[in-house]
Amino acid sequence: EQKLLADDYELAFSSFLKLGSEGSLGIVTKVSILTPPKLSAVNVAILACDDYVSCQKLLLEAKRKLGEVLSAFEFLDSQSMDLVLNYLEGVRNPLPPSLHNFYALIETTGSDESYDKEKLQAFLLASMENGLISDAVIAQDINQASSFWRIREGVPEALMRAGAVYKYDLSLPLERMYDLVEQMRMRLGDSAKVVGYGHMGDGNLHLNISASQYDDAVCS
């Protein structure tokens, strides 16, 4: 019997049989899953940034000041937010009345609700004073937190409702990640809408090109 421990990153092999050039093959006869207890204190906030550079700096500050309670850092541009507000029923602008250039969704997860919320509030205040964000709101309950996540997770659905969409999932250096979005906008002009959003904390960009219909000219 070969015991195998899996974590979030990889399989921990010892003498487990490894076959093939593209993977690991074997027969699983038993699986044990070790799950940590679900942490009770979850806070979600949406922040507005004037430019992508501010988003980068905000992520670095979040990692430094929120540390172990930072569980998610997502970003989306104004085109993403505009699509969600126009094509998804019931979604409201979290920072009215107008759209901002960029948005960040931050989630913290910990065991002390009051301490974690105070830590997040202090971070937002400092970010506002330093000019990294122009506005922010913290979800006041689970329903509002879900509505914030609905905005970020609803972008793919909004794109599908808007018409034809070309999707690309990319991993890029943080400082160059949004350059590709801007370059594609220059290349495509008014023929399509270029949307950028993704898991900024993981260096992951969802580059989506939205058009009224599929067109070979867009692909070329």
Backbone torsions as a table, in degrees:
resi	resn	phi	psi	omega
1	GLU	NA	124.6	-179.7
2	GLN	-104.5	117.4	178.1
3	LYS	-86.3	136.6	-174.5
4	LEU	-132.8	126.0	180.0
5	LEU	-104.0	125.9	178.1
6	ALA	-113.5	137.9	173.8
7	ASP	-121.3	-163.5	-175.7
8	ASP	-70.3	-14.3	-168.6
9	TYR	-110.7	-41.5	-173.8
10	GLU	-163.4	170.8	172.0
11	LEU	-85.7	137.4	-179.4
12	ALA	-96.9	95.1	-177.2
13	PHE	-86.0	143.9	168.1
14	SER	-114.0	-87.6	177.4
15	SER	-108.1	18.8	-178.0
16	PHE	-62.8	138.6	-177.8
17	LEU	-62.6	128.6	-180.0
18	LYS	-121.6	120.3	-178.2
19	LEU	-130.6	152.5	174.7
20	GLY	87.7	160.3	-176.6
21	SER	-94.6	-12.6	-175.6
22	GLU	-120.4	10.5	-178.8
23	GLY	-178.3	-169.0	-179.3
24	SER	-125.7	127.1	-175.8
25	LEU	-114.3	145.5	177.2
26	GLY	-177.3	-175.7	179.2
27	ILE	-115.6	120.5	178.5
28	VAL	-89.9	121.1	-179.2
29	THR	-107.1	-20.5	-179.5
30	LYS	-157.7	142.5	179.2
31	VAL	-130.5	130.1	173.3
32	SER	-115.7	130.7	-178.2
33	ILE	-114.7	122.3	177.1
34	LEU	-101.1	117.2	-178.1
35	THR	-118.4	131.3	176.9
36	PRO	-73.8	157.0	177.8
37	PRO	-65.6	144.5	179.3
38	LYS	-70.2	126.9	179.5
39	LEU	-75.4	142.5	-169.2
40	SER	-90.1	-23.8	-174.0
41	ALA	-98.4	107.5	179.3
42	VAL	-123.9	127.9	176.7
43	ASN	-123.9	139.6	-179.8
44	VAL	-129.5	135.3	178.9
45	ALA	-137.0	149.1	171.9
46	ILE	-115.7	132.2	-176.2
47	LEU	-122.7	150.5	178.2
48	ALA	-110.1	134.6	178.1
49	CYS	-124.0	148.9	-178.8
50	ASP	-80.0	-28.5	-176.8
51	ASP	-151.0	169.8	-176.7
52	TYR	-69.5	-32.4	178.5
53	VAL	-60.0	-39.4	177.7
54	SER	-64.3	-36.1	176.5
55	CYS	-61.8	-43.2	178.6
56	GLN	-60.3	-49.7	-179.1
57	LYS	-63.1	-36.6	179.8
58	LEU	-64.0	-40.8	177.5
59	LEU	-62.0	-45.2	-179.6
60	LEU	-62.9	-40.8	177.6
61	GLU	-67.1	-37.1	178.8
62	ALA	-64.2	-42.3	178.2
63	LYS	-63.9	-36.6	-176.5
64	ARG	-77.0	-40.1	-172.5
65	LYS	-96.9	-27.8	178.8
66	LEU	-95.1	-25.1	171.2
67	GLY	53.2	-122.2	-169.9
68	GLU	-70.1	-18.0	-178.9
69	VAL	-88.7	-10.9	178.7
70	LEU	-72.0	115.5	-176.3
71	SER	-113.1	-15.5	178.1
72	ALA	-158.0	142.6	173.4
73	PHE	-142.5	103.3	-178.2
74	GLU	-111.9	154.2	175.4
75	PHE	-136.4	154.5	172.5
76	LEU	-150.4	150.0	-179.3
77	ASP	-91.2	177.1	-175.5
78	SER	-64.9	-30.9	177.8
79	GLN	-65.4	-37.8	176.7
80	SER	-63.7	-48.0	-179.9
81	MET	-62.1	-41.2	-179.7
82	ASP	-61.6	-42.2	178.1
83	LEU	-61.7	-46.1	-178.3
84	VAL	-62.7	-43.6	-178.3
85	LEU	-66.8	-30.3	-176.0
86	ASN	-90.7	-25.1	-172.3
87	TYR	-115.9	-9.8	179.0
88	LEU	-110.3	125.8	-177.6
89	GLU	-69.8	135.5	174.9
90	GLY	85.2	-4.8	179.8
91	VAL	-84.9	133.0	-178.9
92	ARG	-118.5	153.2	176.7
93	ASN	-63.6	118.6	-177.2
94	PRO	-73.5	-19.6	-178.6
95	LEU	-132.3	69.1	-177.0
96	PRO	-70.3	165.4	10.4
97	PRO	-96.2	-20.4	-173.2
98	SER	-108.4	174.6	176.5
99	LEU	-86.7	148.9	174.7
100	HIS	-105.0	163.0	-176.5
101	ASN	-65.5	-40.8	-179.2
102	PHE	-141.3	153.5	176.6
103	TYR	-130.2	145.1	172.6
104	ALA	-122.6	135.8	172.8
105	LEU	-108.7	121.8	-179.3
106	ILE	-115.7	133.8	174.9
107	GLU	-124.0	135.0	172.3
108	THR	-116.5	144.5	-179.7
109	THR	-135.4	124.4	-179.3
110	GLY	-155.7	-162.7	-176.1
111	SER	-112.7	-8.9	-177.7
112	ASP	-123.0	100.7	-172.2
113	GLU	-60.8	-47.7	-176.7
114	SER	-66.8	-42.6	179.7
115	TYR	-64.2	-45.3	-178.2
116	ASP	-64.5	-40.2	-179.3
117	LYS	-68.2	-40.2	176.7
118	GLU	-62.8	-39.2	178.7
119	LYS	-64.2	-42.6	178.4
120	LEU	-66.4	-43.0	179.1
121	GLN	-61.9	-41.3	178.5
122	ALA	-64.2	-38.5	178.0
123	PHE	-64.5	-43.7	179.8
124	LEU	-65.1	-41.2	179.3
125	LEU	-62.4	-45.7	179.6
126	ALA	-64.4	-38.5	179.5
127	SER	-66.7	-35.9	177.0
128	MET	-67.0	-44.5	-178.9
129	GLU	-66.3	-31.9	-179.6
130	ASN	-85.4	-1.7	177.3
131	GLY	80.1	12.7	179.4
132	LEU	-77.9	-29.0	178.7
133	ILE	-129.7	152.8	179.5
134	SER	-106.3	-15.9	178.9
135	ASP	-164.0	161.4	180.0
136	ALA	-165.2	154.9	175.6
137	VAL	-147.4	137.1	176.7
138	ILE	-102.9	133.3	177.9
139	ALA	-60.4	134.0	-177.0
140	GLN	-91.6	-14.5	178.1
141	ASP	-157.4	177.7	-176.1
142	ILE	-63.8	-33.0	179.8
143	ASN	-67.5	-42.3	178.9
144	GLN	-69.7	-37.0	176.2
145	ALA	-60.6	-42.4	178.1
146	SER	-64.5	-36.8	179.2
147	SER	-67.5	-33.2	176.4
148	PHE	-67.0	-44.8	178.1
149	TRP	-66.2	-30.9	177.6
150	ARG	-60.4	-35.7	178.1
151	ILE	-62.4	-52.6	-177.6
152	ARG	-66.4	-46.6	-176.4
153	GLU	-77.2	-13.7	-179.4
154	GLY	-88.0	-4.0	-178.8
155	VAL	-59.3	-47.1	178.7
156	PRO	-58.5	-40.8	179.1
157	GLU	-64.9	-42.3	179.1
158	ALA	-62.3	-38.8	178.3
159	LEU	-63.5	-41.9	179.0
160	MET	-64.7	-37.8	179.6
161	ARG	-70.4	-27.1	-176.7
162	ALA	-75.4	-19.8	-179.4
163	GLY	140.7	-143.6	179.4
164	ALA	-73.0	144.1	-180.0
165	VAL	-143.4	135.5	174.6
166	TYR	-108.1	123.8	-171.8
167	LYS	-114.2	135.8	177.4
168	TYR	-135.9	131.1	-179.0
169	ASP	-113.8	113.2	-169.0
170	LEU	-128.1	149.0	171.9
171	SER	-114.4	119.7	-173.9
172	LEU	-137.2	157.8	173.9
173	PRO	-57.7	138.1	-173.0
174	LEU	-53.2	-43.7	-174.0
175	GLU	-71.5	-17.0	-179.0
176	ARG	-110.5	1.3	-169.0
177	MET	-61.4	-44.3	-175.3
178	TYR	-84.4	-10.3	177.7
179	ASP	-57.4	-38.7	-177.9
180	LEU	-63.8	-38.9	178.3
181	VAL	-61.1	-46.8	-178.5
182	GLU	-66.5	-37.9	178.2
183	GLN	-65.0	-40.2	178.9
184	MET	-67.2	-34.4	176.7
185	ARG	-64.2	-40.8	177.9
186	MET	-65.9	-37.8	-177.2
187	ARG	-71.6	-40.4	-174.3
188	LEU	-91.0	-23.0	178.8
189	GLY	60.8	-131.9	-177.8
190	ASP	-88.5	1.7	-176.1
191	SER	-75.3	-18.3	-179.5
192	ALA	-159.6	160.9	176.3
193	LYS	-101.6	127.5	-179.2
194	VAL	-102.9	126.3	-173.8
195	VAL	-120.4	135.9	178.7
196	GLY	-128.4	129.3	176.6
197	TYR	-158.9	171.6	175.7
198	GLY	157.0	-168.4	-177.1
199	HIS	-89.9	84.0	-174.2
200	MET	-62.0	-34.1	179.2
201	GLY	-63.6	-22.2	179.4
202	ASP	-105.5	4.2	-178.1
203	GLY	67.6	32.6	-176.0
204	ASN	-112.1	127.4	-179.8
205	LEU	-114.8	129.5	168.8
206	HIS	-97.2	104.8	177.1
207	LEU	-95.5	116.4	-177.5
208	ASN	-124.4	136.2	178.1
209	ILE	-115.0	118.0	-174.8
210	SER	-107.4	131.5	178.6
211	ALA	-140.0	163.7	-179.3
212	SER	-66.2	-30.5	177.8
213	GLN	-155.9	160.7	179.7
214	TYR	-68.0	134.0	-173.4
215	ASP	-143.2	127.3	179.3
216	ASP	-61.0	-26.5	-179.9
217	ALA	-65.8	-34.8	177.8
218	VAL	-66.6	-42.4	-179.1
219	CYS	-65.9	-32.7	-177.7
220	SER	-80.0	NA	NA
